Amino acid sequence: MTKVGETYRCLICGNVVKVVENGAGTLVCCGQPMKLEKGKKKK
């Protein structure tokens, strides 16, 4: 589940996504799950 303020990055192309609304599921880019960037969560 994604949470508001989290930042995800695609390890293939480098796209970055910042979550603005909570949601279920997995963020995917270039056919692969995106990686949650540690320490980038807004509190």
C-alpha positions in Angstrom: 0.0 0.0 0.0 1.3 3.4 -0.9 1.1 6.3 1.6 0.9 10.1 1.0 4.3 11.6 0.9 6.2 8.5 -0.1 8.6 8.8 -3.1 9.2 5.9 -5.5 11.9 5.6 -8.2 12.1 3.4 -11.3 15.5 1.6 -11.2 15.4 1.3 -15.0 14.6 4.7 -16.4 14.8 6.9 -13.2 11.2 8.2 -13.2 10.2 9.5 -9.8 6.6 9.4 -8.4 5.5 11.2 -5.3 2.3 9.8 -3.7 -0.5 12.4 -3.2 -3.3 9.9 -2.4 -3.2 6.6 -0.4 -3.8 3.6 -2.5 -3.5 -0.2 -2.7 -1.4 -2.1 -5.2 2.1 -1.6 -6.5 3.5 1.2 -8.6 5.1 -0.2 -11.8 7.3 1.5 -14.4 9.2 -0.2 -17.3 7.5 -3.5 -16.4 9.1 -3.6 -12.9 7.9 -2.6 -9.5 9.2 0.9 -8.4 11.4 1.1 -5.4 10.4 3.1 -2.3 13.2 5.6 -1.6 14.2 5.4 2.1 14.1 8.6 4.1 12.0 10.4 1.4 8.7 10.0 3.2 7.0 13.2 4.2 5.9 13.2 7.9 
